[in-house]
Amino acid sequence: MTQYLLSVQYNEDLETPPPEVMEQLYADVDVFNRKLQDQSLWVFAGGLHPPSTATVVDATSGDVVTSDGPFAEAKEQIGGFWVVEAPDLDAALALAAEASAACRGPVEVRPFQDEPEA
């Protein structure tokens, strides 16, 4: 099976839903997470703090330079993710549809690169 990254898109321009909506969202995500675990599709998942809490580290010039905030200057950033194992892209897309409904946001699907053979 292939591993896929299902990344939740976070838009900082959108208002945070009221507490009762957030509680239901968390409950729906928990149900989805349990399904992934029960079906042995779960690898890892996590929610992220807002992009404003990010720190970028760049050591490409030989010096280490850090800067506050996200690397990309965009209003849409990654807000959370799942790493899942799925038999194919169609299965991963079906999982992403469930994930999107649970977290109430768009979910991008990307396969991981194959490990190089030793």
Secondary structure as GFF3:
##gff-version 3
##sequence-region A 1 118
A	DSSP	beta_strand	2	11	.	.	.	ID=ss1
A	DSSP	alpha_helix	19	38	.	.	.	ID=ss2
A	DSSP	beta_strand	42	47	.	.	.	ID=ss3
A	DSSP	three_ten_helix	51	53	.	.	.	ID=ss4
A	DSSP	beta_strand	55	58	.	.	.	ID=ss5
A	DSSP	beta_strand	65	68	.	.	.	ID=ss6
A	DSSP	beta_strand	76	86	.	.	.	ID=ss7
A	DSSP	alpha_helix	89	103	.	.	.	ID=ss8
A	DSSP	beta_strand	107	111	.	.	.	ID=ss9
###
